[in-house]
Amino acid sequence: MKTQLTFFSEAEAPTANLKASRSGTFLDNMSLPIHRWFRYSAGFSAQWVERVLDDWQIDSRHIVLDPFAGSGTVSVVCDTRGIRSIGIEAHPVVARACKAKLSWATLIERFSAFAEQTVKSAKLSPAALSQYPSLIQRSFDPDSLAVLDSLKTAWFSLNDESHESELVWLAITAVLRACSKAGTAQWQYILPNKSKANVAFPDIAFRRQIEMMKLDMRWMQNRVKESLGEVISTDARHCSDSITHKVDAVITSPPYANNYDYADALRFEMTFWGEVNGWGDIHDKVRKYLMVSSSQHSSHDKLDAESLLSLSMVEPIRKELTSVVHELSRVREMHGGKKNYHTMVAAYCRDISLVLHQLRRVCRKGAKMCWVIGDSAPYGVYCPIEKWIGELALAAGFDSYTFKKLRDRNIKWKNRKHRVPLKEGLLWIEG
Ligand SMILES: C[S@@+](CC[C@H](N)C(=O)[O-])C[C@H]1O[C@@H](n2cnc3c(N)ncnc32)[C@H](O)[C@@H]1O
């Protein structure tokens, strides 16, 4: 099958709608230049980051760090203000998307030429659909998959690891969901057995994405000369050796201890690109680099609760953590799934403590941190996560912490029977 691709002129491209928003999710970012290039459900609001930078009076003299950078909301906001930033992200594909976004200063003509060349080559690339695993075959109509496959083949033949090449990789990756007929559950889990009503045509979606990116690049290049953001694709639990400058401020949101599996978030995209072949690959290619925040992770690693509880890293909260872990271990026997939430919670605290020690090493004395954080209640057993993080921060060498609730949260524990009230808010740490 051959593809039918042409480009929109810039005049036809969707105009940037830069309206401001007050609420605090990544959805708000989907109307903001650069942020909107890749939809990442786990992200937080760019406007909120701006307010924190304003309150702290952070400017071009300072360095801002996000140890859980995700799609790079903090980095992009810092770029718009000419502030140096460092983003650490352990998920290789999320980090790659983040890096591509920070390539906004690439010459637009080069990016445009690369995209056009990709389209031209795609027209000559016969599609080979039978190579795709069932997840991908079930998620697309054959005609759509043929267009996407040709784009992918063309991209592989042209890839020279340049910024423009990575930007086009991002453009293809970013339109996959919109072109798929499969539903997407909360937090980006793909549902091939559920179909959705609005499915985009890949040729149109790709052209629109390219034009939107060009528009945003022009918008940004008219304001700022270069990106001052560095994205390091590594594990925040051991990141301090990769950071050579002292950090003034940290704005971040870690995974919550709520069983969301970040490794699975982009399984769909990784499967399309041939980077994983099925569920089994995900642990070795992604999950093992992430901090433990899901029971799949702690089960796979066959973690032992008592060994985790004996670690010096959790010493400051050991008493309370031990009682929660033992309760979770008792309660799991009453549940069919026998999920390993007890080891998940213990390993989560160990990992947060490791990250806080790394942050202490890279932050200058008197630095400020803000963590967006939520508590959790697996099997109905309450975990005061924000208090634990605060205590672990003091033990790591920070001076003080305060927590401010933003909203009540009714976390969607699957099949949950408990009614434990949960909340999400801001943990301010200083020192
Ligand atoms: C709540 S999300 C952050 C989203 C980000 N604020 C944004 O706007 O896109 C948490 C991120 O932490 C990443 N992560 C998990 N474990 C990590 C680790 N050990 N080191 C660095 N990043 C990690 C996940 O892959 C995920 O992207």
PDBQT file of the ligand as one rigid body, heavy atoms in Angstrom, charges set to zero:
ROOT
HETATM    1  C1  LIG A 501       4.005  12.423  37.834  1.00  0.00    +0.000 C 
HETATM    2  S1  LIG A 501       5.088  12.096  36.488  1.00  0.00    +0.000 S 
HETATM    3  C2  LIG A 501       5.822  13.679  36.222  1.00  0.00    +0.000 C 
HETATM    4  C3  LIG A 501       5.142  14.434  35.112  1.00  0.00    +0.000 C 
HETATM    5  C4  LIG A 501       5.746  15.781  34.822  1.00  0.00    +0.000 C 
HETATM    6  N1  LIG A 501       5.560  16.702  35.942  1.00  0.00    +0.000 N 
HETATM    7  C5  LIG A 501       5.127  16.385  33.560  1.00  0.00    +0.000 C 
HETATM    8  O1  LIG A 501       4.596  17.498  33.622  1.00  0.00    +0.000 OA
HETATM    9  O2  LIG A 501       5.121  15.719  32.513  1.00  0.00    +0.000 OA
HETATM   10  C6  LIG A 501       6.370  11.181  37.260  1.00  0.00    +0.000 C 
HETATM   11  C7  LIG A 501       7.492  10.784  36.302  1.00  0.00    +0.000 C 
HETATM   12  O3  LIG A 501       8.528  10.182  37.043  1.00  0.00    +0.000 OA
HETATM   13  C8  LIG A 501       9.169   9.248  36.197  1.00  0.00    +0.000 C 
HETATM   14  N2  LIG A 501       9.994   8.361  37.029  1.00  0.00    +0.000 N 
HETATM   15  C9  LIG A 501       9.637   7.266  37.717  1.00  0.00    +0.000 A 
HETATM   16  N3  LIG A 501      10.676   6.747  38.365  1.00  0.00    +0.000 NA
HETATM   17  C10 LIG A 501      11.745   7.541  38.109  1.00  0.00    +0.000 A 
HETATM   18  C11 LIG A 501      13.106   7.539  38.514  1.00  0.00    +0.000 A 
HETATM   19  N4  LIG A 501      13.586   6.590  39.319  1.00  0.00    +0.000 N 
HETATM   20  N5  LIG A 501      13.912   8.514  38.080  1.00  0.00    +0.000 NA
HETATM   21  C12 LIG A 501      13.434   9.498  37.249  1.00  0.00    +0.000 A 
HETATM   22  N6  LIG A 501      12.163   9.535  36.809  1.00  0.00    +0.000 NA
HETATM   23  C13 LIG A 501      11.317   8.580  37.241  1.00  0.00    +0.000 A 
HETATM   24  C14 LIG A 501       8.005   8.587  35.478  1.00  0.00    +0.000 C 
HETATM   25  O4  LIG A 501       8.427   7.930  34.290  1.00  0.00    +0.000 OA
HETATM   26  C15 LIG A 501       7.089   9.787  35.216  1.00  0.00    +0.000 C 
HETATM   27  O5  LIG A 501       7.301  10.322  33.950  1.00  0.00    +0.000 OA
ENDROOT
TORSDOF 0
